[in-house]
């Protein structure tokens, strides 16, 4: 009498396949309003929660800051990214870029899906601006891997070009058939990033739908196209700039949102 031994399926395959992800990217200005007039992180958390995004890409997020913790009564006891994640995003990753006597800040990703691993690639050029690419690998049902890269590039053109080259090198090293989402603050007011990233197969979602990147800075009267969302092996649906209240008063950048269909 023969017996058949069943091999358990990977947990990923036991869950219903996910075919779309709601994406939000926010340069959160370290939880302060324009010109640092007011600390509004609790208000920002409320606004972010209303979007019900599956993935939230954050730039300029504090891990710690000793002076601010003493100065502001509503400063959270946890890192800012953990405070924002709360009970809505069970997974988060943080890439510390800048370290100073009072604390540190960098990029973060909030995820409703398990983060299998993450790495923060230092792309600083020189010593005046510390920058990083936070690369997370996500366990999304129905897909072997989904890659999310949170970006905040430098203010100088020469630095950005070098950082884009490093980003392309990272993209080239990823599985060519895996879905990839790259989002964040590119500081690319000269509109040079699209042609560079196109060589790595990346397409910008606002360019796809409207023929130009989103105007996201300054938040109250957006003129410059600084923030971007790029995708590969995926399709975008209804990208939008969140430039009305309350968003226009919660940071100096207007957040971007889009549905990504896998």
ABEGO torsion letter per residue (X at the ends): XBBBBBBBBBAAAABBBBABBBBBBBBAGGGBBBGGABBAAAAAAAAAAAAGBABBBBBGBBABBAAAAAABAABBABBAAAAAAEAABABBBBBBABBBAAEBBBBBBBBABBBABBBBBBABBEAABBBBBBBBBBBBBGBABBBBBBBBBBABAAAAAAAAAAAAAAAAABBAABBBBBBEBAGBAAGAAAAAAAAAGBBBAAAAAAGBBBBAOBAABBABBABBBBBBGBBBBGBBBBABOAAAAABABBBBBBBBBX
